[in-house]
Amino acid sequence: MRIWDIAARQSRVIGRHADVVNRIAFLDESTLVSTSSDRTLRVWHPRDGLQRVLSGHRGRIRALAVSPSGATIASGSDDGAIRLWNLEANRSWTLAGHDGDVRSLAFSPDGEKLISGSEDGTIRLWSISAPNLLAVLREHNSFVMDVDFAPDGQTCASAGIDKTLRLWPCASSPDVPTGAGELRALLDRLTGETIEENRTGEAN
């Protein structure tokens, strides 16, 4: 882990993991969290170095997200599990359901929902306040590499190894549709335009 002084074009090492560092994110202006293939998360202060080591995953941790308030950390691993960490309460929860490596995570702008993308080809939408699964979204035919929420929290985007970028309605209702027909109808209302079919029958 390095901290950079851009003006001086200098950096210094504040600490190390035992294996590849895969993701980093700020919790606040003075605290960082990192994830690694050593199966740990580590919390750092730029001045004082390592603050905490969080363990519990059984595989490489390759996905990381921090809630907008900074109160909750989400991590995703090769073990297929997502873990939620609340450092103030000193508690963690596990969200299970993916059948493959978790590659990407993103919180909704209000911090109430989490979206995850996995090598099992699915996107999963989770409630955070009372942790549970809201929906499983299936359209990608291979690994889902990245996911994110739109600034209004109503739409999600996913990107896959199948070379597609997809939009999803991610409303708070637990009955978010997974069928292509229902999904197109909701997207029609969302965008005000009809989604055209290409020659392969997939939504453009």
N, C-alpha and C positions, 0 to 999 in steps of 0.2 A: 504494500500500500504506500503510495506516494502523495504528498501534498505539494501543490505547485504554486509558486509565486510567479504569476505571468509577467508582471512588470520587470522583475529581476531576472526572469528566465532561469529560475533555479527551482529545484525540488529537493525534498528530503523524505526518506523512508520513515513511516510511523509504525510499521509492523509487518508481519508476514503470516501467511497461512502455511500449512504443511503441504499444500498442493495448489493447482491452478486456481487463481481467483477469477470467478466467472461474472459476478455482478457487484456493483456498488451503488449506493443511494444515500442521500442526506436524509437524516431524521429531522434535523433542525439546522440552524446556522452553524452549530459547532459540534455536531455529532454525525458520524457516518456509520453505515452498516455494510458489511460485505458478505458474499457467499462464495463457497469454494467447493472444489471437487474433494476436499478433505472431509466433507459432510457436515461442516459447521457453518454457522453464521457468527460473525464477530462484530462487536460494537466498538467504535474507536472515537477518541477525542484527538483532534490534530495536535494539541499541545501535550497531553498526558499519555497518549498511546492507547493500548488495549484497555477497554473497560469491562467487557463481558464476552463470554463464549457461550453460544446457544447450540445445543446438540439435540438430536432426536431423529433426524432423517437417516435412512439406511442407504442412501445413494448420493451421487453428486448433486449439488444444489445449483441448478442452472437458471432458475427464475426467481425474481425478486420484485416486490412492489411495496411501497410505503403509503399508508393512507394519507389523505390531504392534511389531517390534523397532526400527523406524525405519531399518533398513539399506537397504531397497529402496523406490524410488519407481516407481510405474507411471503412465504418461500415455497418453491416448488422443486421437486427432486426427481431423479431417475427412479426412485422407488414408487412413483405414481401418486404420492401423497402431497397435499398442500398443508402447510402448517401456518397458523396464525399466532403471532406473538404479541402480548401486551406487556411491555417492560415495566410499566408502573405497577400493574397488578401482579407482576411476576407469574403470569399464567400463559399457557399455550393450548391451542385446540388443533385437532387434525380434521381436515376435510378429505374424505376418501371417496373414490369413484372412478378416477382415470385408470385405464388399463395400460398406459404407456408413460414414458417420461413426460413430465410437465415442463414445457418450454417457455411459456410466457404467462405473466399475470398483470392485471391492471385493476385498480380501484375505480369505482364511479366517483364523479366529482364531489358527491355528498358523503362519500365514505361508507355508504350503506350496503353496497354490493361489490362483488369481486368477480372478474371474468378470468377464465383460465383456458389456455390452449395446450394441446398435448400431442404427442406422437401417436396416440390412438385415433387421431383424426377428428376428435370432437372438441367443441368449445362448451364449457360449462359455466353457468351463471349461478352465483352463490349469494345468499343473504349473509350479512356479517353480524348484524345486531343480535339475531338469534340464528347462529350458524346452521344453515341447511341448504340443500340443493334446490334451486328454483327451476332450472331448465337444462336440457342437454340439446345442443344444436349440432346437427349433422348435415353437412353439405360437402365439405372437403373430402377428397378421396385419398389423402395421405397426411403426413405430419402437418400440424398447425404450428407455425413458427413464431407468430406474433399476434397479439390482441391489444385492443385499446378501446376506451370509451370516448365518444364525442363530448365536447364541453358541456352540452346540455344534459348528458347522462341518459338520453333516450335511445341513442344509437350506439352500436358497437361495431368494430371492424376487426376482421381477421385476415391473416395472410398465411398461405400454405405453400408447401413444397410442390403442390400441384400447379403452381404458377398462377393461382387466382387470388384476388382480393375480394372479400365478401363483406356486405353490410347486413347487420341484424338489428331488429327492433329489440331493445333491451329494457322494456318497461318494467315497473316494479311488480306487475302481476305475475304469479307463479305459473300461469298457463301460457307462457311464451311458446308460440308454435314451433314445431320442428319439421313439419311437412313443407315441401317446396311450394305447394299451392297456397297454403295459408300464409306462408312467409312472403310470397310475392304480393298477395292482397294487402298485407300490412305495409309492405314497402311502397306499394302504390299510394296508400293513404299518407305515408310518411313523406314521400317526395313529390306527390302530386302528378307523377308521370307513370305511364305504364312501362314495365320492364320488358324489353323486347327479347325474343328468343333468337339465339344464333343457330347455325346449322346443325350443331351437335345437340340442341335441345337444352342447353344450359343457360341459366340466366346471365345476361351480360352485366 
